[in-house]
Amino acid sequence: MDTATTRRQELLLLRRYCDTGDFRARDTVIEGAMPLVHTVAARYANRGVDHEELVQVGAVGLVKAVDRFDPDRGLAFSSFAVPNIAGEIRRWFRDHSHALRLPRDVQEHADELRRHADALATAHGRRPTIAELAQASGLPAAVVLEVQAAVHEVRVASLDAAVTEDADAVARVDTIGTVDHGYEVAEDRALARTGLAGLRERERQIVRLRFEDGLTQSEIAQRVGISQMHVSRLLRRAIADMRATLDADAG
């Protein structure tokens, strides 16, 4: 069955539920749209929360979307549902950010790196570079990067809630224009060049805009001419590729 046919059937079911209150039609739409919930939940990976738990939260947003959807507006249901699903997950992060925890091994590395960072900062009067932290801790540079990124993800989880209760409002994390220090590209240009060299041109541009120029994801999206969602995906992929390159070089 092609996508157009599926969407027509979905719209017919939504109209039936809207007009008659047929809960069987409602349940069919919800069941059919669950893959969309999984897709949205996957955007919030690596934040210390199990994927299935986020799917359950997102499903609440999906149900709300079904109940609120007006078939006469001429809007595709998926376009209406995604902001509702994402908004529900963001609110969950806002309300539960105090309970987020790093995996034990990552937390142990983070504590160790923090001690070394404090000692190096005291000794040199500046923030230590990735290379200095790797040398002091005995950890590969790629592990240092991964730990810093994980700590940063948990730290900003509470910021990645919506500024307002509006499901498609601007996220707080994209209203903050400071440089993301979870990944110190500017402070270790030798390592950065090694990692950047293996990236595609678009990814290399986005990494530089984010971590060297300090642009938010929304600002990058406007500069490059793509969606903020696409920027986020490209950043995640680029950082994963850079870690792999640095890990290989360290080995």
N, C-alpha and C positions, 0 to 999 in steps of 0.2 A: 504494500500500500504506500503510495507516494505521500510526500509531506503535505501537499495541497489538500489531498483527500482527508488526511488525518486532521488537519486544521478545520476543515469544513465540518467534519463529524464532531470535533470538539466544540465548535461554536454552536452546533445544533443542540448538543447536550447542555451547554451553558444556558442557552435560551430556554430550553425546557425547564431547567431548574429555576431560572429567574421567573418564568411565567407561572409555573405550576407547583414549585417547591418539591419537585421529584428528587428525593435524596439518593435514589439509585443513579440518576444521571450525575449528581454531584460527586458521588463516590467514584464513578467511572472516570470523571475528569481528573480527580485528585490522584487516582492510581496511575493514570496515563502520564501525568505531569511529574511524577516522582523523579525521573531521571534529571529533570531540570533542577530539582532540589539538590541532588548529588553534585551536579556541575557547579552550582553556586557555592555549596559548602566546601568544595575543593579549593576555592579561592582563599579560604581562611586556614589552609594547612600550615603546619609548623608553628602553631601558636599554643602548644601545650594542651590542646583539647582533641579528644577522639573524634574522628570523622563522623562516626555514626551518631554521636551525641549532637553534632552540628546539624546532621540530616534531620534528626527529630525536631530540633528547634526550627530549622528551615521549613519543615512540613507544616508547622503552625502558621507560618507566613503564607504558605501555599493555600491552606484552608481559608484564611482571611481573604486572600486574593479571589478565590472562587466565590465567596460570599459577597464580595464588594463589586465584582465585575459587572459592567453594564454592556451587554452585547450590542446595544444600539449606538455605541460611541464609535464603532468602526476601528477599534484598536485590536491588534492581535493579542490573544490572551497571554502568550509568553512575554510580550513586551510589558504587560501590566503586572504579571506575576513576579518577574525577576526582582524589581525594586522592593516588592513586598517581602519576598524571601530574604533578600540581602538585609533589608531593614530589620527584620526579626532577629537575624543572627547578630547584627551590630548591636542591637539593644541588649541581647544576651551577654555579649562581651562587656558592654558598659556596666551591666548589673553584676557580673561575676568576675570582673577583672581582678579583684582582690584574691580570688581563689586559684588563679592560674599558677601553675608550677612547671618549672623546667624538669626534664628527666634527670635522674640522680647523677649520672655520669657527666652530663653537661653542666649541672650545677657545681659539681666538684671542680671541673676544669675552670668554670667561671670564677669560683672563689680563689683558686690558685692564681689565675691571671690577674685578678683584682689586686692581690697582694704584691705580685711582681710589678704591676703597673704603678702602684703607690710608691714602691721602693725606687723604681726607675725615675718616676716623676720628681721625687725628692732629690735624687742624685743629680739629675740633669736639668731640673727646672723647666721641664716641658713634658707633654704627653709622649709616652714611648711609641715607637713605630711597631708595625706588625713584626718586622724582622727582629727587633729587640725583644719583644715579648716571646717570640718563638725561641730565641736563643736562651733567654733567662729561664723559661719553663721547660725547655726540652721537647716541646710539642711542635709538630709540623706546622708551617705557616697556614696551611689549609685548615687545620683543626682550630687554630686561633681565630681565623675568619669565621668558621662555622659557629663556634661558641659565641662570638660577639654578635653574629647575626641572630642567633636564637635568643640571646638575652634581649636584644633590641626588639624582636618580634613580641615577646611577652610584655616588655615595657610599654610599647605603643598600642597594645591590644585595647586598652581602655580608651585610648584616643581615637581609635578607629570606629567609634560609635558615632551615630549621626548627631550633628549639632542640634537638630530639632527632632521631633517625633515623626516628621515627614519621611517616608520610606526612601525617597530618592534625593534627600538633602545632601549637601556637601559634607564629607567626612571630616572630623576634626583634624585628623592627621594630614589632610591636604590643605588645611588652612595655616599650617605652620611652615614657615619658609626657611628654617634652619637646616644646616648641612646634616645629613644622616651619619653620625659618628659610629654607627654599628659596623661600618665598613670603611676603613681609613685609607681610601685610594690616594687622596692628596698627600698623605703623610708618608707614604712608602711608594714612591713613583717607580722604583725598580721592579717591585713585585707587581705593581699595577700594569706596567708595560708588558710584563711577561704574561699576565692573565688576559689583558686586552687584545694582545696580538692575535689570539686564536678566535676572537669573536667575529661575527658578521658585522658589516659596516653599520647597519641600523642599531644593533645591540650595543656596539661600541659607542655610538653617538648617545644613546640613552643612558648608558652607565656614566659617561662623562658629565652629561647634563645633571644627573641625579647626585652623584657623589663628589664631583669637582666643582660644579657651578651651584649646587645646593637647591636646584629647582624641585618643586613638588611634582608628584605624578600628574596632577591636573595641568600644571604649567608645561610639563614636557609634552603632554598630549596636544595642547594647543600649539606648541612650537613645532612639533613633528607632523601634526595633522592626522593623528590616529586617536582612538578612544583611550580613556584612562585605564579601562580594563585591559586593553591590549598592551599598554605600557607596563602594567603590573606583571602580566605574563612574560613579557620580554625581559624584564628585570630579573625575575625569578630564574628564568632559563640562563641568562647571562651569568648571574652569580654562581649558579651550579657549574657552568662550564669553566669559569675562572677558578673555582675551588679545585676542580678536577685537574686543571693545568698546573696549578701551584702545588698540589699534592704530588703529581707526577715528577715535577722538578725537584721537590724536596726529597723524594725517594731516590 
